[in-house]
Amino acid sequence: MKKENLERLLFAMIKNSKRSDRDLAKNLHISQPTITRLRKALEKEAILQYTLIPRAAFLGFDIVAFTFTRTKDYIQPFWESKSKWLQSKPNVMYATTGQGMDADAVIVTVHKDYADFTRFYHELRTACGEYCEEFKTFIISLTGSEHVKNFTYNYLEKAYEKENL
């Protein structure tokens, strides 16, 4: 399978994952059986899941919070101890290790309102405080902030093309 065809199909599916193999084949000028084979390969290697990205405000969420934390010693004991706790929280959208802003982990959460955020934040500090030295948050109001660009993967194709010129 040509990598170029895999990439073309992936970006076409990012733009609209509901399209049929027949429609994708017609648009990409690749046979429908080849599209089906390529899709199966992508589903194995490149596609985490099929989903849509709703407007969180439509669902009643007003706040997205980025919480940056620095662990006291090593990050591994923190993740081993708290990964199940974080996974059990449905408002935790993303949690990962990293570096920057004097932190080594970030947790992205959504909240109905500021009171909901403060309840979660206190619960987080209580649950994880023994492992973390510092918590810093960046809060975004989904209804009161100026949104310059929505969160979506539709922009990736242009960034990818730019990197691979």
N, C-alpha and C positions, 0 to 999 in steps of 0.2 A: 504494500500500500504506500502510495506516495505521501510523504509528509505534507506536501503542499495541499493535497486533497483533504487530508485529515484536518488541517488548519482551516481551510475554506469552509468545510462542513461545520466545524466547531463554532466558528464565528457566525455562520448563518443560524445555527441553533441558539446561540446566545441572544441574538436579536429576536428570535421567535421560536421557542422550543416546541410549540404546538403544530408546527408545519409537518405535513406528511412527507414520507420518503419520496413519494412521486413528485410533490411540489418542489422539494429540495433538489431532486435530480434534474428537473426541468430548468430550475433557476441556475444551478451550478454547472449544467451541461455535462453531467456524469450520469451513467446508467443507474436506474433504480436499484437493481441488485447490488451494485457497488456501494451506493449510499447506505443501504441496509447493513452491508458488511462493515463499512466505515463507522456507522453509528454504534454497532456492537463493540467495535474496538475502542471507540471513545468512551462508551459506557463502562468499559473495564478499566481504562487507564486515566481518563481525563475528566469525566463527569462525576462530581461528588453526589449530586442529586438533581432531580428536576423540581423546580419550585418557581414561585412568582414572588415579586417583591411588592407588597402592598404599601400604601401610604400608612405609616404607623398612626398618624393622627386620625385617620378614618376608623381605626380600631380602638380609638380612645386613649392612645398614649400621647402625652404632651412632652415628655422628656426622654432624651437619650443622654446617658452619662458614660463618660470614659473615666475609669478609675485606674490610676497608675499607682503601683506599689513597689516598694523596695523590700526585699526579704532580709532578715537579720543575718543569717549565715549563708547558707546555700539554698538555692531555689528548689532543688529536688525534694527535700522533705516537705516543703509547703505544698507542692503539687501532689505528691503521694498522699498526703493527709487530706487535702481539701478538694481534690478533683471531683469526688463523688458529691460533695456538698454543692459545688458550683454547677455540676450537671443536673442536680435536682431542682435548681431554680429556673423556672420557665422564662423569667425575664432576663436571664443572662444569655445574650446573643452570641458572645464571643469571649474567649478567655485564652490567653497565650503568654508565653515568655517572650522577652525581647530586650532591647537596650535603648536607653535614651531618656531624657528628662529626669535623670537621676532615679530611674526605676528599672526593674527587671521583669515586670509583668504588667499586663493591662487586662481589664475586664470591661466589656461593653454591655450596658444594660438599658432596658426601656422601662418607663414608669408612667403610670396614669397621671400623676401630678407630683408636686414637690414633696408633699407629705409621704407619698408612697416611696419616693427616692430616699428620704431621710430614714424611714423605717428600714429599708434594705441596707443603706449605708451603715447604720448602727449594727445591724445583724452581721454584715460583712466584717466590720471591725471586731466584733465579739468573736466570731467564728475563726477569723484569720489573724487576729492581733498578736498571738503568741509567736507567729512566724514572721511578721512584717514590722518594719521600723517606721514606715511612713505610708500614708495614703494621700494621694492628690486626685482631685476630680475636675473634670471639665464637663459642664452641663450645657446641653443644647435644648432650647425650647422648639418643638416642632411646629408650634402654631405662632410663635412670636419672633422667630429669627428670620433673617434674610437668607434664603437658600439660593446659592448661586448655581449649584449643580447637584442634581439628585443622585442618591446612592443607587447605582446600577452597574452592571458589567458591560453594557452596550458600548462603552467607550474603549474597551480593551483592544479591539481590532486596530484602531488607529495607533495606539501606543505600541502595540506589537509590531506593526508595519514599520514604524519609526525606528525601533530598536534593531530591526533585521534588514535595514537598507544596505 
